[in-house]
Structures are given as structure tokens and as C-alpha cells.
Amino acid sequence: MNLTYKKATENDLPIISFLAEKIWKRHYVDIISGEQIEYMLNKMYSLASLRDQMQNGHQFTLAYFDGSPVGYMSLSTRDEKNYFLHKFYVEVDEQSKGIGTQFLNYVISSLNDPKTIELTVNRQNFKAVNFYFKNGFIIREVADFDIGNAFVMNDFIMVKKIKK
Ligand SMILES: CC(C)(COP(=O)(O)OP(=O)(O)OC[C@H]1O[C@@H](n2cnc3c(N)ncnc32)[C@H](O)[C@@H]1OP(=O)(O)O)[C@@H](O)C(=O)NCCC(=O)NCCS
């Protein structure tokens, strides 16, 4: 599979915002309300918000399949050992083909001596939970997060211990 990757710069943020709009509006329709999707897209994927995240240490990476952008992810860390996976998305029509697994392994291999990766995932998002289990994550905690506008994220906190 001809997958290539690019560490994103501010010039790439419109691609990430565009991909997010496409993926979220197809993937989350069965999981959260349309209003919550719009609210979260504005909150986390406006160019201003993405620029702010990037300036606050979120490292964005884009994945390309045969030269076309098919996925994006972002990570941050406070200690270059323990990482938080903020975003991890693959185009809906390209899912379940092994792209996500390769993308995750590529990003982990690009980290210098990582110990753990942690993330939050919606408890209804079973396909992603299955993916994370398949890739060595476990559920560490059940947690609900108030994200404003009376919206709450009902999540699992999952973590992967990385053995190098
Ligand atoms: C989660 C995600 C990044 C995984 O990437 P991917 O390229 O689909 O994953 P892979 O093909 O490497 O792994 C496939 C495994 O993931 C799970 N999975 C992923 N997509 C699935 C789907 N559409 N239906 C069922 N299982 C799915 C299954 O466990 C699958 O294993 P299988 O092929 O043995 O059934 C991708 O599916 C995605 O972007 N989903 C929508 C957004 C999302 O939920 N992101 C995570 C937010 S925390």
C-alpha cells in the first residue's frame, strides 16, 4: 500500500479542516447529534483553533494514499515520554484497509523513546475502540467531559504502553 506521511505545517491546516468536516459528518452521525458535530467542528477544527493547537505543541501529521490526503492525527507531550493522541482520523471510504494501523505504527516509530500514548474515545464509537484494542490500547478509565453548550463527551480513556 503506497502510504506516505507529512509533518503538517500551518499551510496544511485547510486540508486537515476539510478532511475533518468530511469524516466527522459521515462517521459521527450515528454517535452524536448534528448540533454537537457542528459545535465540535467549530471548536476544534476552525483554522484559528487548529493554528492555536499547533502553536501550543500539538504535532499534526498527514497520511497520503497514492498521493492523496486520506488521514490526519495530532499528538502532544509534556515530557517527550508520555504522549496524548488528540486526533486520529482516516477517510471513511478508506477505513478498514490497514491504513490506520500503518499510520499509528509510523507515528510511534517516529517518536524518540516513548513510554505511553493516551487518548479519549467516545464510548459509542465501538469501531474505533476495537481498532485501539487491536493496536495494544486498554481502557484505563470511564470519563465524561463537559465541553460547553450543554454538550458532554461520554468517553473511555485508553492507554498504550510502548515497548521499544
Ligand atoms: C479509527 C480509525 C482511525 C482506524 O483506521 P482504519 O484505517 O480504519 O484501521 P485499520 O484498517 O488499520 O484497522 C481496522 C480495524 O479497526 C476497526 N475498524 C476500523 N474501521 C472500522 C469500520 N468501519 N468497521 C468496523 N471496524 C472498523 C476494526 O477493529 C478493524 O479490524 P478488522 O479489519 O479486523 O475488522 C478509522 O477507522 C477512523 O478514522 N474512524 C472514524 C473516526 C474515529 O473514530 N477516529 C478515532 C477517534 S478517537
The ligand as an SDF file (V2000), in Angstrom:
LIG
                    3D

 48 50  0  0  0  0  0  0  0  0999 V2000
  -10.2480    4.5480   13.8550 C   0  0  0  0  0  0  0  0  0  0  0  0
   -9.5710    4.6410   12.5160 C   0  0  0  0  0  0  0  0  0  0  0  0
   -8.5720    5.7990   12.5010 C   0  0  0  0  0  0  0  0  0  0  0  0
   -8.8350    3.2960   12.2170 C   0  0  0  0  0  0  0  0  0  0  0  0
   -8.2260    3.3910   10.9410 O   0  0  0  0  0  0  0  0  0  0  0  0
   -8.5000    2.2250    9.8570 P   0  0  0  0  0  0  0  0  0  0  0  0
   -7.6500    2.5260    8.6890 O   0  0  0  0  0  0  0  0  0  0  0  0
   -9.9430    2.0420    9.6370 O   0  0  0  0  0  0  0  0  0  0  0  0
   -7.9790    0.9590   10.6930 O   0  0  0  0  0  0  0  0  0  0  0  0
   -7.3070   -0.3810   10.1610 P   0  0  0  0  0  0  0  0  0  0  0  0
   -7.8450   -0.7330    8.8320 O   0  0  0  0  0  0  0  0  0  0  0  0
   -5.8330   -0.3080   10.3030 O   0  0  0  0  0  0  0  0  0  0  0  0
   -7.8520   -1.3490   11.3060 O   0  0  0  0  0  0  0  0  0  0  0  0
   -9.0960   -1.9000   11.1230 C   0  0  0  0  0  0  0  0  0  0  0  0
   -9.6570   -2.2920   12.4490 C   0  0  0  0  0  0  0  0  0  0  0  0
  -10.2240   -1.1490   13.0240 O   0  0  0  0  0  0  0  0  0  0  0  0
  -11.5860   -1.4210   13.3850 C   0  0  0  0  0  0  0  0  0  0  0  0
  -12.3630   -0.6840   12.3980 N   0  0  0  0  0  0  0  0  0  0  0  0
  -11.9540    0.4430   11.7970 C   0  0  0  0  0  0  0  0  0  0  0  0
  -12.8960    0.9150   10.9800 N   0  0  0  0  0  0  0  0  0  0  0  0
  -13.9080    0.0620   11.0400 C   0  0  0  0  0  0  0  0  0  0  0  0
  -15.1710    0.0110   10.3960 C   0  0  0  0  0  0  0  0  0  0  0  0
  -15.5530    0.9640    9.5450 N   0  0  0  0  0  0  0  0  0  0  0  0
  -15.9870   -1.0060   10.6980 N   0  0  0  0  0  0  0  0  0  0  0  0
  -15.6080   -1.9330   11.5760 C   0  0  0  0  0  0  0  0  0  0  0  0
  -14.4170   -1.9630   12.2330 N   0  0  0  0  0  0  0  0  0  0  0  0
  -13.5740   -0.9660   11.9590 C   0  0  0  0  0  0  0  0  0  0  0  0
  -11.7550   -2.8980   13.3200 C   0  0  0  0  0  0  0  0  0  0  0  0
  -11.3430   -3.4370   14.5250 O   0  0  0  0  0  0  0  0  0  0  0  0
  -10.8160   -3.2480   12.2130 C   0  0  0  0  0  0  0  0  0  0  0  0
  -10.3200   -4.5470   12.3320 O   0  0  0  0  0  0  0  0  0  0  0  0
  -10.7350   -5.6040   11.1800 P   0  0  0  0  0  0  0  0  0  0  0  0
  -10.2730   -5.0220    9.8950 O   0  0  0  0  0  0  0  0  0  0  0  0
  -10.0140   -6.8310   11.6200 O   0  0  0  0  0  0  0  0  0  0  0  0
  -12.2290   -5.6440   11.2700 O   0  0  0  0  0  0  0  0  0  0  0  0
  -10.5890    4.8640   11.3790 C   0  0  0  0  0  0  0  0  0  0  0  0
  -11.4520    3.7740   11.3080 O   0  0  0  0  0  0  0  0  0  0  0  0
  -11.4010    6.1550   11.5610 C   0  0  0  0  0  0  0  0  0  0  0  0
  -10.9410    7.2320   11.1700 O   0  0  0  0  0  0  0  0  0  0  0  0
  -12.6190    6.0460   12.1110 N   0  0  0  0  0  0  0  0  0  0  0  0
  -13.5140    7.2050   12.2030 C   0  0  0  0  0  0  0  0  0  0  0  0
  -13.0120    8.2890   13.1280 C   0  0  0  0  0  0  0  0  0  0  0  0
  -12.6280    7.8000   14.5130 C   0  0  0  0  0  0  0  0  0  0  0  0
  -13.4070    7.1460   15.1760 O   0  0  0  0  0  0  0  0  0  0  0  0
  -11.3880    8.1730   14.9360 N   0  0  0  0  0  0  0  0  0  0  0  0
  -10.9370    7.8900   16.2970 C   0  0  0  0  0  0  0  0  0  0  0  0
  -11.4370    8.9340   17.2350 C   0  0  0  0  0  0  0  0  0  0  0  0
  -10.8850    8.6540   18.9030 S   0  0  0  0  0  0  0  0  0  0  0  0
  1  2  1  0
  2  3  1  0
  2  4  1  0
  2 36  1  0
  4  5  1  0
  5  6  1  0
  6  7  2  0
  6  8  1  0
  6  9  1  0
  9 10  1  0
 10 11  2  0
 10 12  1  0
 10 13  1  0
 13 14  1  0
 14 15  1  0
 15 16  1  0
 15 30  1  0
 16 17  1  0
 17 18  1  0
 17 28  1  0
 18 19  1  0
 18 27  1  0
 19 20  2  0
 20 21  1  0
 21 22  1  0
 21 27  2  0
 22 23  1  0
 22 24  2  0
 24 25  1  0
 25 26  2  0
 26 27  1  0
 28 29  1  0
 28 30  1  0
 30 31  1  0
 31 32  1  0
 32 33  2  0
 32 34  1  0
 32 35  1  0
 36 37  1  0
 36 38  1  0
 38 39  2  0
 38 40  1  0
 40 41  1  0
 41 42  1  0
 42 43  1  0
 43 44  2  0
 43 45  1  0
 45 46  1  0
 46 47  1  0
 47 48  1  0
M  END
$$$$
